[in-house]
Amino acid sequence: MGDPQLTVEDLYVRFPTSRGTVEAVNGVNFTLEKGQMLGIVGESGSGKSVTAKTLMNLLPRTAEVDGNITFEGDDVRAVAKERRKHFWGVKMTMVFQDPMTSLNPVKRCGEQITETLRYHLGDDKATARKKAIDLLEQVGVPEPAKRVDQYPHELSGGLRQRVVIAMALACEPSLLIADEPTTAVDVTVQKRLLDLLDGLRRDRGMSMILITHDLGVARGRCDDVAVMYGGRLVERAPTETLFADSRHPYTEALLRTIPRIDQPSHTRLEPIAGRPPELIDPAEECAFAPRCRYAQPDCLGTIPPVGGVRGQHEFACFHPANTERGRQALDANLAAGQTVTGLQIQANAGVN
């Protein structure tokens, strides 16, 4: 195999505030192979969207960014400093959560697609309009020749998101970042949009990063899944490996919150105790320790390094789930009735 299409090394993103520095992304590393689909999952505030916006150079000027990002041989941070015109939107592009905040409400849908084509590709007005209609047809918009002249408010949420996807794909990018692309639509439209994105990715040989809260979506669509917590990437593995043999206790806890069809009806789901960590000047310890059933004294002394098999199954934990070391830690905590952080736990009774 050659070099990865995208490489992110030691990425840190900080936001100075009146209360202190927000450590939004804290030492994230990952790679993406050409044509691969990577899912990034985690709770709100875990750093998923900030990571994506860093790749797209969409952070506010107050953001402090360190680390290296390389895409198809280009230093992405250097490209941002050079203000290179035809990089974002051509090589790398993004679909956001809410199409109504992505679309200009006073411009017709066709105009918003054609201005991308005219700016980046130099198409004349007639050529750009024809391409816009073709793009709307490709993304499944009915009567594209009519929709191209309509305003966003005249379309349903699902059709608006298809227009946003058409805009993103207009210049045939190599990488599409989809940040919760189906949040604003109902579940039936969600499946159609995800089928559409997956089909377009395969047809165009495009790579994709899918950011989602929905583990079921990640399992059904992605080649690899990365789990983020407290600004850190705590586990990454091929999708089926992660779901069948997770290692990080946070991943295991997330999986326990998913309803399963083999469970009896009215089975009570097991929530994750506590709340996400404070990202302003965080402590030098495992961020998940206060909520973790496996927590031991060494979890509070230092941040666990990423271990496991590099490029295959990586995780950052001193007492991994589904291992002998993890089972010993859990048994010790169950015997004591609580963890080292004071989290109350009982066998077969969850946590408090």
N, C-alpha and C positions, 0 to 999 in steps of 0.2 A: 504494500500500500504506500502511496505517496504521502505528502504532507497533508494535514487536515485542511479543510476549506476555511474554517474559523478556529482560532485559538485564543482563549482568554486566560491570562496568567496573572495571578496575584492582584485581582481587581478590588480596589477599595473606592468607595464613594462616601463622602462625608458632607453633611450640611450644617454649617454653623448657625446656631440659633441663640436667642437671648437666654435660654435655659442651659445651653451647653451644645456640644457637637453630637449630631445624630450620625451614628455609624450605620448607615443604611445598607451598605454592602461591604463585607469584611473578609477579604482574602479569597475571592471566588476563582476557581480554576476549572475550565472544561474545554473540550474540543468538539468540533462538529465535522463529520465527514460529508463530502458532497453527496447529495441525494438523500441524506439521512433526515429523519424526523425526531427531534428531541423534545420531550415534554418536561416542563419545569412546574412543579407543584409545591404547595405550601399554603399556610394560612395568610390572611391579609397582613401586610406589614413585614413579611419575611424577606423582602428584597427582590421579588421576581420582576415586577414592572420597572423598578429602578435599574436593574441589570439590563433589561431590554432597551430602555431609553438611553442608557449609556452607550450601547452599541449603535443606536441611531443618532447619537449626538443631540439629544433632545432635553438635556438637563438644563436647569437654570444656571446663569453665570456664577451664582454663589457656590455652586457645587464644587467640591474638591475631589479630583479624580486621580488615582494612582494605579499603576499596573500597565500591562501590555495587551493590546487587542490587535490581532493580525487577521485580515480577511483577504484570501486569494492573493497573498503576497504584499498587500498594502497594510501599512501601519495606520490603523483607523484613527488614532488620536492625532497623528501627524496630518492626515487628510483633513481633519476638523480644523487644525490650525491654519492650514493652507486655504481653507474655505473652498475646496474643490467643488465645482458645480455639479458635475454629473456622476456622483457616487451614490448618495442616498436617493432612493427613488429609481435608480437604474440598476445598481448592483445589489443593493440591500434595501428592503422596504418593510412597511409595518401596517398591520390592520389593528385598529383600536377597539375598545369595548363598546362604546356607544356611537353608532353612526351619525347621530344628530349633532354630536360635538366634533365629528371629523369632517362633516360636509358643511359648506357655506350655504346658509338658508336662503340667500338672495341670488344665488346663481343656479342656473339650470344644471341638471345632472350631467348632461353632455358637455357643457362648458368646462366642468371641473375635471373631466377626463381628458378633454382635448388640450387644455392648457398644459397638462403634464407632457403630452406627446409633442406639442409644439416647442416647449421649452427644452426638453431633454433630447428629442430626436430631430428637431428642426422641421417637422411636418408642416405642410401648408394647411389652411383651414379645412378645405374639402377632404384631403386625405385623413386628417385627424378625426373629422366627424365620421367618416366611413369606418375607421378603426374603432372609434368609440362604440358605434352600433354593433360591430362584430364582437367587441369585448363584452358588451351587455348580453349578447346572445350566448357567448361562451359560458358566462356565469349564471345562465338560466333565467334571465329577466324576460318575461313575456312581452311581446310587442316592442322590441328594443328601439325601433325607429320612432315610436311614439314616446317612450320613456325618456329618450335622450333629450327631449325638449321640456320635460316636466321638472318641477322644483322638488327638493327633498320632502317637503311636508305633504306632497301629493302621493307619496309612496308609503307602503307599509314598512314596519321595522325590518322585516326579512328582506324586502327589496332594497331598502336603503343600505343594508349591510352588503348586499350583492354589488351595489354600485361602488361601495368603498373597496371591495375586493377587486373589482374591475380597475379602479384607479391604481391600486397597489400593483397589479399585474401588467399594467399598460406597457411598461418598458422592458418586460420579460426579465425580472430580477433573478439573481442566482440564489438569493436567500429571502424568505418571507418570515417575518416575526409576527405571530398572531397573539395578541394580548387579550385573553378572555373574549374571543371574537363572537361568542354566541350568548353573552350575558343578557343582552337586551331583547332577546327573542324567546318565544315559547319552545317547549321541548321538541315538538315535531319539526319546527323550522330549524332548530339547532342541529338535528341529525342531517337534514338536507344540506345545510351550510358546511358541516364538517365533511360530508361525503364529497361536496363540491371542492373544498380545499384540498382534500386528499387526492382526488382525481386529477386536479390541475397540477399538483406537485409531481405526481407520477408521469403525467403526460409531458411536462416541461423539463423533467430531470432536475427539479428545483429542490433545494434544502428548505427545512422549515423548523422553526422553534415555536412550540405551542405552549403558551402560559395558561394554566387553568387551575381552578379549585377542585375540579371534578376528576377524581381518580379513575372513575369508570371511563371517561373520555380519554384520558391518558393511556389507559390500558388497551383500549380498542384501536388506538391510532398511532402510537409512537413506537419507534424502534428502541429507544432508550428513555429512561425517566430519571430526572434529577430532582432531589427533594431539598428545598431550602428552608432554613429556620433561623430566625434572628440575624439575618444578613449573611449567613454562611450556607455553603452547599454541604449538607451533612451526609448525603448518600446519593450514589449514582450507579445504575446497573442496567443491563438489558431488561426490557419491560417485564417479561415473564419471570426472570430471576428475582427482580425486586418484589413482585407480588407473591411469589411462592416461597422466597427465602430471604426476607428483609433482614437487615442487620441493625440499623439504627433504631433505638426505642421510639423515636418520634415517628418514623415510618410505620412501625408496628402499631403505634397508637392511632395513627390516621386510618390504617386499614381496619381497625376494630370499630371505627365509626361508620363504616359502610354497611348498609342493609344487604343481606344475602338471601337469595331465593330459597336456599336450603334450610333457612331458619324457620321455626314456627311463627305463625302470625302473632303480632303484638309483642315480639321479642324486643326487649328494651336495649337500645344501642348504648354503647359505653363511651361517654364523652371524655375528652382529655381534660384532666383537672387543671385548675389554675388558668393563667392567661399568658399571652405571648410576652416576651421579655421587653424591658425598657431598652431602647437603642441609644439613649443619650448616655455617653460615657459608660458603656457596659463593663461589668466586672470581667477579670481575666479568668474565666471558668467556663465550663460547658453551659451554654445558654439554656439547654433543656433540663438541666439538673433539677430545678425546683419542681418540675412536673413529671419527673421520670421515676418509674417504679424500680429501676435498676441502680439508681444513684448511690455512689460510694464516696468515701472521703477524697479519693484522688480526682473525682470529677469536679471538686470545688477548688483544687489547687492550680489547675492549668487548663488550657483549651486543648481538647483532644486533637491530635494531628490526623490527617486523612490517611487511612491504611487500607488494607485489602489488596486486591489485584488491580494494579493500575490499568485503566482503559477497559476493564471488564466489570468488576464490582468493587467500588470504592466507598468507604464510609468512615466517619469520624466519631469513634466511640471507644472508651476503655473497656466497656462491658457489653459487647454487642448482643442483641437479641438473637435467639436461635443458635447460640453457641454454649459450650460448657461453662465458660467464664461468665456469660450472662445469666445462665441458670443458677449458678452459685450465688451471684449477687442478688438475684430476685428471691431465692430461697432464704437468704440471710435477712432480707428486708421483711419478708412475710413472717418469719419467726419473731422479729422484733415488733411487727405491727406498723412500722413506719420506716421511711428512708432517712438518710443522713440529713436531708433538708427539712424533715418534719412532716413530709407528706404521708398521710395515713393510708395504709393499704391492707387489704384482706384477701385471702385466697377466694377466687370465684365471686368476689363482691366488688371488684373495681377499686377505685380510689376516691378519697375525699380531700 
